[in-house]
Amino acid sequence: MVAQRRIQKELAKWSQNPIPRIEFRTNQQNIFQLDIWITPVETSPYFGASYNFRVSLPVEYPRKSPKINCVTPIYHHAIMEDKCDCLDLSDRIKDYWFPVLTLSKIAQILCLLVDYPLESDLGLNCEDCPIYQETLTHPENYIKKAREYMLDHVYELRNHRPCFIRLTKGKECIICRLS
């Protein structure tokens, strides 16, 4: 019951003062499940698509950290769980979790990761991850691969619904239009 009130309070506060590039989509049947959609800034290699992060809140929230995974395919050293043997995003956030953190702060952290992949250390980098090593040694290659990966997956997902990637230049979703 405490967790539900806290979640409702945070979402109500967010709706009064939202950040334009961040959107919360709640699950009507389960308040403990929600999606955070991030639209990157123009300088990001991920610009042109929106990224869906699925957030599962425990009943012990905010004492326990949420589980977070990126539903949208993304080439990112701190998010790509299947490309690195290090801890996944949820485990990394759990290591830095404090009950004073909110859904809004989580969304802002995710936004930083997507907007500034080379500068957003946030303690989430894995020294053994080859993708992270690439950001250090060949940042221009990393940016190019991230951009290509995003564009490849936009077209790869065109026959799937719901849309996990949406092109965001004020036009209708390219995936819906092509399917």
N, C-alpha and C positions, 0 to 999 in steps of 0.2 A: 504493500500500500504506500509506503514511503517513497519507493522508487517511482511508482506511477505519478504521484503528486509532483515529484521533482522533474520528471520528464515533461509533464503537462506544463509546468511552470516555465521550464526552459524553452519549450516550443512556443508558448504564448509570448515570452519576452523576445524571442527571435522574430516572430511575426510583426512585432511592433517596430523593430529596427533591423530589417534584413540587410545583408550585404548582397548587392545585385548579382554577382557572379556565383553565388552559392544558393542552392535550393534544397530545402528539406522536403522529402515526400514520405509521409507516414503511412503505415499499414493500418487500415481501419479496423481490422480484426485483432491486431496485436500491437499494442503501443511500444513493445520492447523491440520491434523490428522497424527500421526506417532506412531510407536511402538518402545519401547526400550527393547531389549532383554539383560538380565543379566545372565551370567554364573558364579555361585558362586565359591569361592575358595575351595580347598580340605578340609579345616578345618570347613567349614560351614555345619550345619545339612541339608542344601538344596543342597549340592554338588551332582552332578549326573544328574541334570536337568537344563534347562534354563528357565527363567521366563520372561514372556511377560507383560510389562506394557504399556497400551494404554494411549497415551497423546493427549488430545484435547486442542489445543491452541486457545484462544479467538482472535477475530480480533483486540482487544485492546492490545495484547501482544506487548511488555513486561510490559506494565503498569498494566495489570491484570494477575493473576497467571493462569497457565494451570490447567485443570482437569486431574487427573491421577487415573487410576484404574488398579489393577493387574488382568489380564485376566486368568493367570495360577492359579489354586487353590494352596493356601499356608497357612500353619498354622503359623501365625505370629501376634504378639500382636499389631503391628502398621500398619498392612496392611489388616487384615481380617475384612472387613467392616460389614459382616453379623453376626459376633460373638460378637460384642461389640456395645453398644448403644452410644458410644462416637462419636466424629466427624470422618468423613471418611478421607482418606489420602489427598484428594484434599483440604478439608477444613483446615486440619492441615498445609499443605504447604502454603496455602493462608495466614495463620496467620504470617508466617515468610517470606513472599514474598517481594522482592525488585526488581525493574526493572534491576538492574545490574546482577541478576542471569541469567544463561544461560541454554540451554538444556543440555550442558555438565555437569554443576553443578547438575542439577536435576538427571541425570543419575548416577553421582557419589554418590549422597545421597541415591538413590535406591540401588546402589551396596553395600553401607555400611550397609543398613538395612538387605540385604540378606546375606552378608558375616558374619556379627557380630551381630546377633539378640539380644544377651544378653548385649552387650556393646553399641549398637547404640541407645542411648536415643534420641538425636537430637530434643528434645522437642516434640516428636510425641507420647509419651506414654500416656496412659489413666489410671489414678490411679484406676478407678472403673472397669476396664476390668479384668475379671477373668484370661484371658490368660497372661496379664501383671503381675498380682499378682503371677502367677505360675513361671514366670521368676525370681521373687525375692525370693520366698520361696522354690521352688523345680526346680532349673535350669536343673538338670539332667533329670527330667521327661519331661520338656519342650523340651529339645533337642531330646529325644527319640520320643515324639509325633510328633515333626516337621519332623523328618526323616521318621517315619512310614506314616504320612500323604502324604508326597511327593511320597513315593514308592507306596502307595495305588492308588493315583491319576494318576500316570504314566500308570498303567494298566487299570484303569477305563476309561481313555480317548482313549484307543487304537483304538476304532472304529470311532472316530471323526476326521474330517479334517477341517481346517488345524491343525497341531500339536501345541498344546499349551505347552506341555512339551516335551523336547527332551533330551534323555540321551546323555551325552557329553564326552564320553571316546574315542573319535576318531572313533566310529562306526556309522553305519547308524542309523537313528532314530528308536528306538525299537517300537514305536507306528505304524509307517508306515510299518515296517517289519511284525508285527503281524496282521495287518488289511487286 
